[in-house]
Amino acid sequence: MKINPVRLVDEFMRLVEMDSQTYHERPLADYVMERMRALKMFVLEDDAGEKIGGNSGNIYGLMRGDDSLPPLMFCAHLDTVEPSRGKRATLAPNGRIASAGDTVLGADDLTGVAVILEALTVLSESGLRHGPIEVLFTVAEEVYCKGSRVFDFSKVLSEQAYVLDLAGPVGTAAYAAPSIVTLTITVRGRAAHAGFEPQKGVHAIAAAADAISRLKLGFVDDETTVNIGLIEGGKATNIVPDVCVVRGEVRSLRHDKAMKRAQYIAGEFERAAKAIGAEAEADITIAATAYETPLDHPVVSRFERACRQVRLTPSLIKTFGGSDNNELALNNITGLVVACAMFRCHSTKEYTTVEELTRAAELTLALMTADA
């Protein structure tokens, strides 16, 4: 039995119509639970919502299968970035699916959700042989995977996983992803009247600017990037600013290198502040931890085998984007992040196509049954 493209597209467009911005995934969570229960799956919702301040938990499902085959996990996230409220999908005659242009489409990651549900439906209807299939639909992935970070992996059966959350042509999969280290640096100087006695002030913004000017931004090397993304400070144009808050991040495919670079940046702010009599305090947070899946691992060979089964050429890449797979790796689940028919994500130009969406579902079904 094969993927049903009409049903798949209808499913995707139905998912798009449900608002599911980060921390507000409730309608979508209820829907995927209903869909999986209709397939006679075991379903539960955890308490992630309470822990992270959202209105929904992570949704876990289990489809029983042949216990002589290894269990596999398939993961996608329910939340979408803004602007996403009131989004609607439009289908063009050429098969392109986009939003009206005033919101994101939500292909990131609703294509992943849709193709998993379609593949599970085909398994349920067809009687195709497969091992136990675990499904994890996470919340708050777009804010550094806060949902999966609080998920209890201790009862998970699978040691291998496929996370459907990658842009690009179907047949592509990421086997390595970076550590993401965020920095919030607070520089404290001294306020003074900028007109009458500026010499009595200590200019917090000047200290921060000096530190930033000494940093190498963008690609530091071929596996590390640095960005300063937000600067806040000052109260009025006639007051020497006493506080400046700077926020940025470091990404590196090597965790030790990411941490070392973050500490270096903090040191630059401390030196710049001290030079003019100010102080700087850095809050360094690990938002994601780097992993690299060995290319000779069974999870990779299964992917390559499934690609060939559906006439796709497998392409294995490294990515600078984080995903729930970073959290799975920390919990001893080895996985790949698989492209699932999303393009121009995080913009109002986001789109997918019927052809690529169908390919993604065919590949997902092949992954679920590759060893059967």
Secondary structure, 3 states (H helix, E strand, C coil): CCCCHHHHHHHHHHHHCCCCECCCCHHHHHHHHHHHHHCCCEEEECCHHHHHCCCCCCEEEEECCCCCCCCEEEEEECCECCCCCCCCCEECCCCEEECCCCCCCCHHHHHHHHHHHHHHHHHHHHCCCCCCEEEEEECCCCCCCHHHHCCCHHHCCCCEEEEEEECCCCCEEEEEECEEEEEEEEEECECEECCCCHHHCECHHHHHHHHHHCCCCEEEECCEEEEEEEEEECCCCCEECCEEEEEEEEEECCHHHHHHHHHHHHHHHHHHHHHCCCEEEEEEEEEECCEECCCCCHHHHHHHHHHHHCCCCCEEEECCCCCHHHHHHHCCCEEEEEECCCECCCCCCCEEEHHHHHHHHHHHHHHHHCCC
